[in-house]
């Protein structure tokens, strides 16, 4: 997958209990041309930050945990009045005592295992990612390619979220520098972006620039489809199988023009010209094309003219059978059975899609859906729609639950060999064999480290306990139970 371009536009600011409260233009050491002038000015105007003696801001001073607590508390309008705290090293007379207790009560900045808060400790970039993600309840993620943020690190699950929110970028293209201290000016930029959408950085989903008019690599497409499907509560396995059948993962031709089929299907999802969609965006905006196709699929799932299966659970892959059929059309060619013989029609569109789930790694039980030729009426000599004689079906086989709709914190069993050190089954991804036990998902989906890998499934970062020690790594979604 194309790497997300990340540079040191990171930022973080703190608040002291200092005296002079002023707008940024009043700080003697922050000029109007300063990189973070706008951010500092915004927060000063909101009463979130204050200056130091001599009307200085001291932009290059580092931020302490106490100062970070005060600033975040002010931004969120949490109680900041001095009071007693649960921490033995934070006096009730400390300027930050009220903010520290509030930050702890809200689960934003917690104490250490020894019971202390350590208010004078310097805040690092990794810690600030944790604080702001918690403070602003950030959930959207962008995949990371930072070599200095291992899955075992404390900030692993948080850094992708502040990147997705446009709060910060990396220190370089491949590093985040999570242990670097944060300055007052940097913290200002972080917090200002978190509180004001107009100050946020531009974020291209999955690192893909929609203006490029070229086909992204396979794993960037995997990311784009997976994110859109998860946001719509549609099993990504099914959405990606549709892409496989419809376009073979191709949107643009070599001349930069979109793939258009003989029946006018457009691009990756092969959507036909529908009034509800912007045709030009369908042609040249891959993300919009994907989101539109997934919307059609999602709408199909709740159509009252289509049969339902079982409890009509969005998490069950088999329950999408008729929604998938309708994506291509409820035409005679997509009947589950041949009218003349009553045999299963394996050439039907939905049958093709289910055979492609996660490149064949996921086997469903659609053949156990209790349906027969008598449940469908159609005239095979015309293109009239199939008439559904039965509106609800049951299954004799087990449900297949989507493994790609799982959330952070989910506890799962795994049938694979064990943990991978990287999201890949290649030789440079070390395997730690774990034959039993449960795994806890500790972050959002990640994608194969080989950008051109044909695998369309996802990997999850997880942790487990092995021989009394916590182990972290990656597991492949198709082997999750």
DRENDO-1510 file (C-alpha; in Angstrom, 1 decimal, always signed):
<recs>
REC; n; res; u; v; w
REC; 1; UNK; +0.0; +0.0; +0.0 .
REC; 2; UNK; +1.2; +3.5; -0.8 .
REC; 3; UNK; +2.8; +5.0; +2.2 .
REC; 4; UNK; +1.1; +8.0; +3.9 .
REC; 5; UNK; +3.3; +11.0; +3.4 .
REC; 6; UNK; +4.2; +12.3; +6.9 .
REC; 7; UNK; +6.4; +15.2; +7.9 .
REC; 8; UNK; +7.1; +17.0; +11.1 .
REC; 9; UNK; +4.1; +19.3; +11.1 .
REC; 10; UNK; +3.3; +17.7; +14.5 .
REC; 11; UNK; +2.2; +20.0; +17.3 .
REC; 12; UNK; +1.5; +20.3; +20.9 .
REC; 13; UNK; +1.1; +23.2; +23.4 .
REC; 14; UNK; +0.7; +23.5; +27.2 .
REC; 15; UNK; -0.6; +25.8; +29.7 .
REC; 16; UNK; +1.2; +27.1; +32.7 .
REC; 17; UNK; -0.3; +28.7; +35.8 .
REC; 18; UNK; +1.6; +31.7; +34.7 .
REC; 19; UNK; +0.4; +35.2; +34.9 .
REC; 20; UNK; -0.2; +37.1; +31.6 .
REC; 21; UNK; -3.2; +36.0; +29.6 .
REC; 22; UNK; -3.0; +37.4; +26.1 .
REC; 23; UNK; -3.7; +36.7; +22.5 .
REC; 24; UNK; -0.9; +35.3; +20.4 .
REC; 25; UNK; -0.3; +38.6; +18.7 .
REC; 26; UNK; +0.5; +40.0; +22.1 .
REC; 27; UNK; +3.2; +37.4; +22.9 .
REC; 28; UNK; +6.6; +39.0; +22.4 .
REC; 29; UNK; +8.2; +35.8; +21.2 .
REC; 30; UNK; +5.6; +34.6; +18.7 .
REC; 31; UNK; +5.6; +36.6; +15.5 .
REC; 32; UNK; +2.8; +36.7; +12.9 .
REC; 33; UNK; +5.0; +34.6; +10.6 .
REC; 34; UNK; +5.7; +31.9; +13.1 .
REC; 35; UNK; +4.8; +28.4; +11.9 .
REC; 36; UNK; +2.2; +27.8; +14.6 .
REC; 37; UNK; +1.0; +31.5; +15.1 .
REC; 38; UNK; -2.5; +30.7; +13.9 .
REC; 39; UNK; -2.9; +27.8; +16.3 .
REC; 40; UNK; -1.5; +29.7; +19.3 .
REC; 41; UNK; -3.6; +32.7; +18.5 .
REC; 42; UNK; -6.8; +30.6; +18.3 .
REC; 43; UNK; -6.2; +28.9; +21.6 .
REC; 44; UNK; -5.2; +32.1; +23.4 .
REC; 45; UNK; -8.4; +33.7; +22.1 .
REC; 46; UNK; -10.4; +30.7; +23.5 .
REC; 47; UNK; -8.7; +31.2; +26.9 .
REC; 48; UNK; -7.1; +27.8; +26.7 .
REC; 49; UNK; -3.4; +28.9; +26.8 .
REC; 50; UNK; -1.7; +31.6; +28.7 .
REC; 51; UNK; +1.7; +33.2; +28.5 .
REC; 52; UNK; +4.6; +33.5; +30.9 .
REC; 53; UNK; +6.3; +36.4; +32.6 .
REC; 54; UNK; +7.2; +39.3; +30.4 .
REC; 55; UNK; +4.3; +38.5; +28.0 .
REC; 56; UNK; +6.3; +35.6; +26.6 .
REC; 57; UNK; +4.9; +32.4; +25.3 .
REC; 58; UNK; +8.1; +30.4; +25.3 .
REC; 59; UNK; +7.1; +28.3; +22.3 .
REC; 60; UNK; +10.2; +26.0; +22.5 .
REC; 61; UNK; +9.8; +25.0; +26.1 .
REC; 62; UNK; +8.7; +21.4; +26.7 .
REC; 63; UNK; +5.3; +20.5; +27.9 .
REC; 64; UNK; +4.8; +18.7; +31.3 .
REC; 65; UNK; +2.0; +16.3; +32.2 .
REC; 66; UNK; +0.5; +18.9; +34.5 .
REC; 67; UNK; +0.5; +21.6; +31.8 .
REC; 68; UNK; -1.1; +19.2; +29.3 .
REC; 69; UNK; -3.8; +18.3; +31.8 .
REC; 70; UNK; -4.6; +22.0; +32.3 .
REC; 71; UNK; -4.7; +22.8; +28.7 .
REC; 72; UNK; -6.9; +19.8; +27.8 .
REC; 73; UNK; -9.3; +20.5; +30.7 .
REC; 74; UNK; -9.7; +24.1; +29.6 .
REC; 75; UNK; -10.4; +23.0; +26.0 .
REC; 76; UNK; -13.0; +20.5; +27.1 .
REC; 77; UNK; -14.5; +22.9; +29.7 .
REC; 78; UNK; -13.7; +20.4; +32.5 .
REC; 79; UNK; -13.4; +21.6; +36.2 .
REC; 80; UNK; -10.0; +23.2; +36.8 .
REC; 81; UNK; -10.4; +24.7; +40.3 .
REC; 82; UNK; -7.7; +23.7; +42.8 .
REC; 83; UNK; -8.8; +20.6; +44.8 .
REC; 84; UNK; -7.5; +17.4; +46.4 .
REC; 85; UNK; -6.5; +14.7; +44.1 .
REC; 86; UNK; -6.0; +10.9; +44.3 .
REC; 87; UNK; -2.3; +11.3; +43.6 .
REC; 88; UNK; +0.1; +11.7; +46.5 .
REC; 89; UNK; +2.5; +13.8; +44.4 .
REC; 90; UNK; -0.1; +16.4; +43.4 .
REC; 91; UNK; -0.9; +18.9; +46.1 .
REC; 92; UNK; -4.3; +20.4; +46.4 .
REC; 93; UNK; -2.6; +23.8; +46.1 .
REC; 94; UNK; -1.0; +22.9; +42.8 .
REC; 95; UNK; -2.2; +25.2; +39.9 .
REC; 96; UNK; -3.0; +22.0; +38.0 .
REC; 97; UNK; -4.6; +19.9; +40.7 .
REC; 98; UNK; -8.2; +20.4; +39.5 .
REC; 99; UNK; -7.3; +19.8; +35.9 .
REC; 100; UNK; -5.3; +16.7; +36.8 .
REC; 101; UNK; -8.1; +15.2; +38.8 .
REC; 102; UNK; -10.6; +16.0; +36.0 .
REC; 103; UNK; -8.3; +14.5; +33.3 .
REC; 104; UNK; -8.0; +11.3; +35.4 .
REC; 105; UNK; -11.7; +11.1; +36.1 .
REC; 106; UNK; -12.4; +11.3; +32.3 .
REC; 107; UNK; -9.7; +8.7; +31.6 .
REC; 108; UNK; -7.7; +11.1; +29.5 .
REC; 109; UNK; -4.4; +11.2; +31.5 .
REC; 110; UNK; -4.0; +8.5; +34.1 .
REC; 111; UNK; -1.4; +7.9; +36.8 .
REC; 112; UNK; +1.5; +5.5; +36.9 .
REC; 113; UNK; +1.5; +2.0; +38.4 .
REC; 114; UNK; +3.1; +3.3; +41.5 .
REC; 115; UNK; +0.1; +5.6; +42.2 .
REC; 116; UNK; +1.8; +8.8; +41.3 .
REC; 117; UNK; +0.9; +11.3; +38.5 .
REC; 118; UNK; +4.4; +12.7; +38.0 .
REC; 119; UNK; +3.2; +16.2; +37.0 .
REC; 120; UNK; +6.6; +17.5; +36.0 .
REC; 121; UNK; +7.4; +14.6; +33.6 .
REC; 122; UNK; +7.9; +15.8; +30.0 .
REC; 123; UNK; +5.2; +14.7; +27.6 .
REC; 124; UNK; +6.3; +12.9; +24.5 .
REC; 125; UNK; +4.7; +12.8; +21.0 .
REC; 126; UNK; +3.5; +9.2; +21.7 .
REC; 127; UNK; +1.9; +10.2; +25.0 .
REC; 128; UNK; +0.2; +13.2; +23.5 .
REC; 129; UNK; -1.3; +11.0; +20.8 .
REC; 130; UNK; -2.8; +9.0; +23.6 .
REC; 131; UNK; -4.1; +12.0; +25.5 .
REC; 132; UNK; -5.8; +13.7; +22.6 .
REC; 133; UNK; -7.3; +10.5; +21.2 .
REC; 134; UNK; -8.9; +9.9; +24.6 .
REC; 135; UNK; -9.9; +13.5; +25.1 .
REC; 136; UNK; -11.6; +13.9; +21.8 .
REC; 137; UNK; -12.8; +10.3; +21.5 .
REC; 138; UNK; -11.2; +9.8; +18.1 .
REC; 139; UNK; -12.1; +6.5; +16.4 .
REC; 140; UNK; -11.4; +6.8; +12.7 .
REC; 141; UNK; -8.0; +5.4; +11.8 .
REC; 142; UNK; -5.4; +5.6; +9.0 .
REC; 143; UNK; -3.0; +2.7; +8.5 .
REC; 144; UNK; +0.6; +3.3; +9.8 .
REC; 145; UNK; +3.9; +2.6; +8.1 .
REC; 146; UNK; +6.1; +4.0; +10.9 .
REC; 147; UNK; +9.0; +1.8; +11.7 .
REC; 148; UNK; +9.5; +3.2; +15.2 .
REC; 149; UNK; +5.9; +2.4; +16.4 .
REC; 150; UNK; +5.9; -1.3; +17.0 .
REC; 151; UNK; +2.6; -3.1; +17.8 .
REC; 152; UNK; +3.8; -3.5; +21.4 .
REC; 153; UNK; +4.2; +0.2; +22.0 .
REC; 154; UNK; +1.8; +2.1; +24.2 .
REC; 155; UNK; +0.8; +4.6; +21.4 .
REC; 156; UNK; +0.2; +2.0; +18.7 .
REC; 157; UNK; -3.6; +2.1; +18.8 .
REC; 158; UNK; -3.7; +5.9; +19.2 .
REC; 159; UNK; -1.3; +7.3; +16.6 .
REC; 160; UNK; -3.4; +6.1; +13.6 .
REC; 161; UNK; -6.4; +7.9; +15.1 .
REC; 162; UNK; -4.8; +11.4; +15.5 .
REC; 163; UNK; -3.4; +11.0; +12.0 .
REC; 164; UNK; -6.9; +10.2; +10.6 .
REC; 165; UNK; -8.3; +13.2; +12.4 .
REC; 166; UNK; -5.8; +15.5; +10.7 .
REC; 167; UNK; -4.3; +16.4; +14.1 .
REC; 168; UNK; -0.7; +15.5; +13.3 .
REC; 169; UNK; +1.5; +13.9; +10.8 .
REC; 170; UNK; +4.7; +11.9; +11.2 .
REC; 171; UNK; +8.2; +13.1; +11.9 .
REC; 172; UNK; +9.3; +11.7; +8.6 .
REC; 173; UNK; +7.9; +9.5; +5.9 .
REC; 174; UNK; +8.7; +6.4; +7.9 .
REC; 175; UNK; +9.0; +7.5; +11.5 .
REC; 176; UNK; +6.7; +9.1; +14.1 .
REC; 177; UNK; +9.4; +9.8; +16.8 .
REC; 178; UNK; +7.0; +8.8; +19.6 .
REC; 179; UNK; +9.7; +9.4; +22.3 .
REC; 180; UNK; +10.5; +13.0; +21.2 .
REC; 181; UNK; +9.4; +15.6; +23.8 .
REC; 182; UNK; +6.6; +18.0; +22.7 .
REC; 183; UNK; +7.1; +21.7; +22.9 .
REC; 184; UNK; +4.5; +24.3; +23.8 .
REC; 185; UNK; +4.1; +25.4; +20.2 .
REC; 186; UNK; +3.8; +21.9; +18.9 .
REC; 187; UNK; +1.2; +21.1; +21.5 .
REC; 188; UNK; -0.7; +24.2; +20.5 .
REC; 189; UNK; -1.0; +23.0; +17.0 .
REC; 190; UNK; -2.1; +19.5; +18.1 .
REC; 191; UNK; -4.8; +20.8; +20.4 .
REC; 192; UNK; -6.0; +23.6; +18.1 .
REC; 193; UNK; -6.5; +21.0; +15.3 .
REC; 194; UNK; -8.3; +18.7; +17.6 .
REC; 195; UNK; -10.8; +21.4; +18.6 .
REC; 196; UNK; -11.1; +23.3; +15.3 .
REC; 197; UNK; -11.7; +21.3; +12.1 .
REC; 198; UNK; -10.7; +24.3; +10.0 .
REC; 199; UNK; -7.2; +24.0; +11.3 .
REC; 200; UNK; -6.8; +20.3; +10.6 .
REC; 201; UNK; -4.3; +18.9; +8.1 .
REC; 202; UNK; -5.5; +17.4; +4.8 .
REC; 203; UNK; -5.8; +13.6; +5.1 .
REC; 204; UNK; -6.1; +11.4; +2.0 .
REC; 205; UNK; -7.8; +8.2; +3.0 .
REC; 206; UNK; -5.4; +5.2; +2.9 .
REC; 207; UNK; -2.8; +7.6; +1.6 .
REC; 208; UNK; -4.3; +7.8; -1.9 .
REC; 209; UNK; -4.5; +11.1; -3.7 .
REC; 210; UNK; -7.8; +11.1; -5.5 .
REC; 211; UNK; -6.5; +13.6; -8.1 .
REC; 212; UNK; -3.9; +11.2; -9.4 .
REC; 213; UNK; -6.2; +9.3; -11.8 .
REC; 214; UNK; -4.2; +6.2; -11.6 .
REC; 215; UNK; -5.0; +2.8; -10.1 .
REC; 216; UNK; -3.8; +2.5; -6.5 .
REC; 217; UNK; -1.8; -0.6; -5.6 .
REC; 218; UNK; -3.8; -3.6; -4.5 .
REC; 219; UNK; -3.4; -3.0; -0.7 .
REC; 220; UNK; -4.4; +0.7; -1.0 .
REC; 221; UNK; -7.6; -0.5; -2.7 .
REC; 222; UNK; -8.0; -3.1; +0.0 .
REC; 223; UNK; -7.8; -0.3; +2.6 .
REC; 224; UNK; -10.2; +2.0; +0.7 .
REC; 225; UNK; -12.9; -0.7; +0.3 .
REC; 226; UNK; -12.5; -2.1; +3.8 .
REC; 227; UNK; -12.8; +1.4; +5.5 .
REC; 228; UNK; -15.9; +2.3; +3.4 .
REC; 229; UNK; -17.5; -1.0; +4.2 .
REC; 230; UNK; -16.8; -0.9; +7.9 .
REC; 231; UNK; -18.2; +2.7; +8.1 .
REC; 232; UNK; -21.4; +1.4; +6.4 .
REC; 233; UNK; -21.6; -1.7; +8.6 .
REC; 234; UNK; -21.3; -3.9; +5.5 .
REC; 235; UNK; -19.0; -7.0; +5.7 .
REC; 236; UNK; -15.8; -5.9; +3.9 .
REC; 237; UNK; -15.4; -9.5; +2.7 .
REC; 238; UNK; -18.5; -9.2; +0.6 .
REC; 239; UNK; -17.7; -5.7; -0.7 .
REC; 240; UNK; -14.3; -6.8; -1.8 .
REC; 241; UNK; -15.6; -10.0; -3.5 .
REC; 242; UNK; -17.9; -7.7; -5.5 .
REC; 243; UNK; -15.0; -5.6; -6.6 .
REC; 244; UNK; -13.2; -8.8; -7.6 .
REC; 245; UNK; -16.1; -9.9; -9.8 .
REC; 246; UNK; -17.1; -6.5; -11.2 .
REC; 247; UNK; -13.8; -5.0; -12.2 .
REC; 248; UNK; -10.9; -7.2; -11.1 .
REC; 249; UNK; -9.7; -4.3; -8.9 .
REC; 250; UNK; -9.3; -1.9; -11.8 .
REC; 251; UNK; -10.8; +1.6; -12.0 .
REC; 252; UNK; -8.7; +3.5; -14.4 .
REC; 253; UNK; -7.4; +2.6; -17.9 .
REC; 254; UNK; -3.8; +3.4; -18.8 .
REC; 255; UNK; -4.9; +6.8; -20.3 .
REC; 256; UNK; -6.4; +8.0; -17.0 .
REC; 257; UNK; -9.9; +7.4; -18.1 .
REC; 258; UNK; -12.3; +5.2; -16.0 .
REC; 259; UNK; -13.1; +1.7; -16.9 .
REC; 260; UNK; -16.6; +1.7; -18.5 .
REC; 261; UNK; -18.3; -1.6; -19.4 .
REC; 262; UNK; -20.5; -2.3; -22.3 .
REC; 263; UNK; -23.6; -1.8; -20.2 .
REC; 264; UNK; -22.2; +1.5; -18.9 .
REC; 265; UNK; -20.9; +0.2; -15.5 .
REC; 266; UNK; -18.5; +2.7; -14.1 .
REC; 267; UNK; -15.1; +2.0; -12.5 .
REC; 268; UNK; -14.2; -0.2; -9.6 .
REC; 269; UNK; -17.8; -1.0; -8.4 .
REC; 270; UNK; -19.2; -0.9; -12.0 .
REC; 271; UNK; -22.1; +1.3; -11.0 .
REC; 272; UNK; -24.5; +2.2; -13.8 .
REC; 273; UNK; -25.7; +5.8; -14.3 .
REC; 274; UNK; -28.1; +6.4; -11.4 .
REC; 275; UNK; -29.7; +9.8; -10.7 .
REC; 276; UNK; -28.8; +9.6; -7.0 .
REC; 277; UNK; -25.1; +9.6; -7.8 .
REC; 278; UNK; -22.8; +12.1; -9.4 .
REC; 279; UNK; -21.6; +10.5; -12.7 .
REC; 280; UNK; -18.4; +12.5; -13.0 .
REC; 281; UNK; -17.4; +11.7; -9.4 .
REC; 282; UNK; -18.2; +8.0; -10.1 .
REC; 283; UNK; -15.7; +8.2; -12.9 .
REC; 284; UNK; -12.8; +10.0; -11.4 .
REC; 285; UNK; -13.2; +9.7; -7.6 .
REC; 286; UNK; -12.4; +6.2; -6.5 .
REC; 287; UNK; -13.4; +6.7; -2.9 .
REC; 288; UNK; -16.8; +8.1; -4.0 .
REC; 289; UNK; -17.2; +5.2; -6.4 .
REC; 290; UNK; -16.6; +2.7; -3.6 .
REC; 291; UNK; -18.8; +4.4; -1.1 .
REC; 292; UNK; -21.6; +4.6; -3.7 .
REC; 293; UNK; -21.4; +0.9; -4.5 .
REC; 294; UNK; -21.4; +0.0; -0.9 .
REC; 295; UNK; -24.4; +2.2; -0.3 .
REC; 296; UNK; -26.3; +0.3; -3.0 .
REC; 297; UNK; -25.4; -3.0; -1.4 .
REC; 298; UNK; -26.4; -1.7; +2.1 .
REC; 299; UNK; -29.7; -0.4; +0.7 .
REC; 300; UNK; -30.4; -3.8; -0.9 .
REC; 301; UNK; -30.0; -5.4; +2.5 .
REC; 302; UNK; -33.1; -3.6; +3.9 .
REC; 303; UNK; -35.2; -3.8; +0.7 .
REC; 304; UNK; -38.7; -5.1; +1.6 .
REC; 305; UNK; -39.1; -6.7; -1.9 .
REC; 306; UNK; -36.2; -9.1; -1.3 .
REC; 307; UNK; -36.3; -12.2; +0.8 .
REC; 308; UNK; -34.4; -12.3; +4.1 .
REC; 309; UNK; -32.4; -15.2; +5.6 .
REC; 310; UNK; -32.5; -16.1; +9.2 .
REC; 311; UNK; -32.5; -13.1; +11.5 .
REC; 312; UNK; -31.3; -10.8; +8.7 .
REC; 313; UNK; -28.1; -10.1; +10.7 .
REC; 314; UNK; -25.7; -7.7; +8.9 .
REC; 315; UNK; -22.7; -9.5; +10.5 .
REC; 316; UNK; -23.6; -12.9; +9.0 .
REC; 317; UNK; -22.2; -13.3; +5.5 .
REC; 318; UNK; -24.9; -15.7; +4.3 .
REC; 319; UNK; -27.6; -13.2; +5.2 .
REC; 320; UNK; -26.4; -10.9; +2.4 .
REC; 321; UNK; -27.2; -13.5; -0.4 .
REC; 322; UNK; -30.2; -11.7; -1.9 .
REC; 323; UNK; -28.7; -8.2; -1.4 .
REC; 324; UNK; -25.7; -9.4; -3.4 .
REC; 325; UNK; -27.9; -10.8; -6.1 .
REC; 326; UNK; -29.8; -7.5; -6.4 .
REC; 327; UNK; -26.5; -5.6; -6.8 .
REC; 328; UNK; -26.3; -7.2; -10.3 .
REC; 329; UNK; -30.1; -7.5; -10.7 .
REC; 330; UNK; -32.8; -9.9; -9.8 .
REC; 331; UNK; -32.9; -11.3; -13.3 .
REC; 332; UNK; -33.5; -14.9; -14.5 .
REC; 333; UNK; -29.8; -15.3; -15.1 .
REC; 334; UNK; -29.2; -14.8; -11.3 .
REC; 335; UNK; -31.8; -17.3; -10.2 .
REC; 336; UNK; -30.3; -19.7; -7.6 .
REC; 337; UNK; -31.6; -22.6; -9.7 .
REC; 338; UNK; -31.9; -23.5; -13.3 .
REC; 339; UNK; -35.6; -23.6; -14.1 .
REC; 340; UNK; -35.4; -26.5; -16.4 .
REC; 341; UNK; -33.5; -28.9; -14.2 .
REC; 342; UNK; -33.8; -27.5; -10.7 .
REC; 343; UNK; -30.0; -27.7; -10.3 .
REC; 344; UNK; -28.0; -25.0; -8.5 .
REC; 345; UNK; -27.0; -22.2; -10.8 .
REC; 346; UNK; -23.3; -21.7; -9.9 .
REC; 347; UNK; -23.1; -19.0; -12.7 .
REC; 348; UNK; -25.5; -16.7; -10.9 .
REC; 349; UNK; -23.8; -13.4; -9.9 .
REC; 350; UNK; -24.2; -14.0; -6.2 .
REC; 351; UNK; -22.7; -17.4; -6.4 .
REC; 352; UNK; -19.6; -16.0; -8.1 .
REC; 353; UNK; -19.3; -13.3; -5.5 .
REC; 354; UNK; -19.4; -15.8; -2.6 .
REC; 355; UNK; -16.8; -17.9; -4.2 .
REC; 356; UNK; -14.4; -15.0; -4.2 .
REC; 357; UNK; -14.7; -14.1; -0.5 .
REC; 358; UNK; -11.3; -13.1; +0.7 .
REC; 359; UNK; -9.7; -14.8; -2.3 .
REC; 360; UNK; -11.3; -18.1; -1.4 .
REC; 361; UNK; -10.0; -18.1; +2.2 .
REC; 362; UNK; -13.6; -17.8; +3.6 .
REC; 363; UNK; -16.0; -20.6; +3.0 .
REC; 364; UNK; -19.7; -19.9; +3.7 .
REC; 365; UNK; -22.8; -22.1; +4.0 .
REC; 366; UNK; -24.9; -20.5; +1.3 .
REC; 367; UNK; -25.7; -24.0; +0.0 .
REC; 368; UNK; -27.5; -24.7; +3.3 .
REC; 369; UNK; -30.1; -22.0; +2.7 .
REC; 370; UNK; -33.4; -23.8; +2.6 .
REC; 371; UNK; -34.6; -22.8; -0.8 .
REC; 372; UNK; -35.7; -24.7; -3.9 .
REC; 373; UNK; -36.7; -24.0; -7.5 .
REC; 374; UNK; -40.3; -23.6; -6.4 .
REC; 375; UNK; -39.4; -20.5; -4.4 .
REC; 376; UNK; -38.7; -18.5; -7.5 .
REC; 377; UNK; -40.8; -17.8; -10.6 .
REC; 378; UNK; -39.4; -16.3; -13.8 .
REC; 379; UNK; -39.6; -16.5; -17.5 .
REC; 380; UNK; -36.2; -17.5; -18.8 .
REC; 381; UNK; -37.0; -16.1; -22.3 .
REC; 382; UNK; -37.4; -12.6; -21.0 .
REC; 383; UNK; -35.4; -10.1; -18.8 .
REC; 384; UNK; -38.3; -9.6; -16.4 .
REC; 385; UNK; -37.3; -9.7; -12.7 .
REC; 386; UNK; -37.6; -12.9; -10.7 .
REC; 387; UNK; -40.7; -13.2; -8.6 .
REC; 388; UNK; -39.9; -14.4; -5.0 .
REC; 389; UNK; -42.6; -16.8; -3.8 .
REC; 390; UNK; -41.0; -17.0; -0.4 .
REC; 391; UNK; -39.9; -14.0; +1.6 .
REC; 392; UNK; -38.0; -15.7; +4.5 .
REC; 393; UNK; -35.5; -18.5; +4.4 .
REC; 394; UNK; -33.7; -20.5; +7.1 .
REC; 395; UNK; -30.3; -22.3; +7.0 .
REC; 396; UNK; -29.3; -25.8; +8.1 .
REC; 397; UNK; -25.6; -24.9; +8.3 .
REC; 398; UNK; -23.8; -22.6; +10.7 .
REC; 399; UNK; -23.7; -18.9; +10.2 .
REC; 400; UNK; -20.4; -17.4; +9.0 .
REC; 401; UNK; -19.7; -14.2; +11.0 .
REC; 402; UNK; -17.8; -11.4; +9.3 .
REC; 403; UNK; -14.3; -11.3; +10.7 .
REC; 404; UNK; -13.6; -7.9; +9.2 .
REC; 405; UNK; -16.2; -6.0; +11.1 .
REC; 406; UNK; -14.5; -6.6; +14.5 .
REC; 407; UNK; -13.7; -3.7; +16.7 .
REC; 408; UNK; -10.8; -2.8; +18.9 .
REC; 409; UNK; -11.2; -4.6; +22.2 .
REC; 410; UNK; -12.9; -7.7; +20.7 .
REC; 411; UNK; -11.6; -11.0; +22.1 .
REC; 412; UNK; -11.3; -13.8; +19.5 .
REC; 413; UNK; -10.1; -17.3; +19.0 .
REC; 414; UNK; -7.6; -17.9; +16.1 .
REC; 415; UNK; -7.1; -21.1; +14.1 .
REC; 416; UNK; -3.9; -19.9; +12.4 .
REC; 417; UNK; -0.5; -21.0; +13.5 .
REC; 418; UNK; +0.3; -18.0; +15.7 .
REC; 419; UNK; +1.3; -14.4; +15.8 .
REC; 420; UNK; +3.2; -12.6; +13.0 .
REC; 421; UNK; +5.7; -9.9; +13.7 .
REC; 422; UNK; +4.4; -8.0; +10.6 .
REC; 423; UNK; +1.1; -8.0; +8.7 .
REC; 424; UNK; +2.4; -10.5; +6.2 .
REC; 425; UNK; +3.0; -14.2; +5.8 .
REC; 426; UNK; +6.3; -13.6; +4.0 .
REC; 427; UNK; +9.7; -14.8; +5.2 .
REC; 428; UNK; +10.5; -11.5; +6.9 .
REC; 429; UNK; +7.4; -11.7; +9.1 .
REC; 430; UNK; +8.5; -13.8; +12.1 .
REC; 431; UNK; +6.0; -16.4; +13.3 .
REC; 432; UNK; +5.5; -17.0; +17.0 .
REC; 433; UNK; +3.5; -20.2; +17.3 .
REC; 434; UNK; +0.5; -20.0; +19.6 .
REC; 435; UNK; -1.6; -23.1; +19.5 .
REC; 436; UNK; -4.4; -22.1; +21.9 .
REC; 437; UNK; -5.8; -19.2; +23.9 .
REC; 438; UNK; -7.7; -16.0; +23.0 .
REC; 439; UNK; -6.5; -12.8; +21.4 .
REC; 440; UNK; -7.5; -9.3; +22.1 .
REC; 441; UNK; -7.7; -6.9; +19.1 .
REC; 442; UNK; -5.8; -3.7; +20.1 .
REC; 443; UNK; -6.2; -1.6; +17.0 .
REC; 444; UNK; -7.9; -1.2; +13.6 .
REC; 445; UNK; -7.3; -3.3; +10.5 .
REC; 446; UNK; -4.0; -3.2; +8.8 .
REC; 447; UNK; -3.0; -4.4; +5.3 .
REC; 448; UNK; -0.4; -6.6; +3.8 .
REC; 449; UNK; +3.0; -5.0; +4.0 .
REC; 450; UNK; +3.5; -6.1; +0.4 .
REC; 451; UNK; +1.7; -3.3; -1.5 .
REC; 452; UNK; +1.0; -5.6; -4.4 .
REC; 453; UNK; +0.0; -8.7; -2.5 .
REC; 454; UNK; -3.2; -10.2; -4.1 .
REC; 455; UNK; -4.5; -11.0; -0.7 .
REC; 456; UNK; -7.6; -9.0; -0.1 .
REC; 457; UNK; -8.1; -9.9; +3.6 .
REC; 458; UNK; -7.0; -7.8; +6.5 .
REC; 459; UNK; -4.7; -8.3; +9.5 .
REC; 460; UNK; -5.5; -7.3; +13.1 .
REC; 461; UNK; -2.9; -6.2; +15.7 .
REC; 462; UNK; -3.5; -8.3; +18.8 .
REC; 463; UNK; -2.2; -9.2; +22.2 .
REC; 464; UNK; -2.3; -12.5; +24.1 .
REC; 465; UNK; -0.6; -14.1; +27.1 .
REC; 466; UNK; +1.9; -16.8; +26.4 .
REC; 467; UNK; +3.7; -18.5; +29.3 .
REC; 468; UNK; +2.8; -15.7; +31.6 .
REC; 469; UNK; +4.0; -13.0; +29.3 .
REC; 470; UNK; +2.1; -10.6; +27.1 .
REC; 471; UNK; +2.8; -11.1; +23.4 .
REC; 472; UNK; +1.8; -8.8; +20.6 .
REC; 473; UNK; +1.6; -9.3; +16.8 .
REC; 474; UNK; -0.7; -9.7; +13.9 .
REC; 475; UNK; -3.3; -12.3; +12.9 .
REC; 476; UNK; -5.1; -12.8; +9.6 .
REC; 477; UNK; -8.8; -12.2; +9.6 .
REC; 478; UNK; -9.8; -15.4; +7.6 .
REC; 479; UNK; -8.5; -17.6; +10.5 .
REC; 480; UNK; -10.5; -15.8; +13.2 .
REC; 481; UNK; -13.3; -17.7; +14.9 .
</recs>
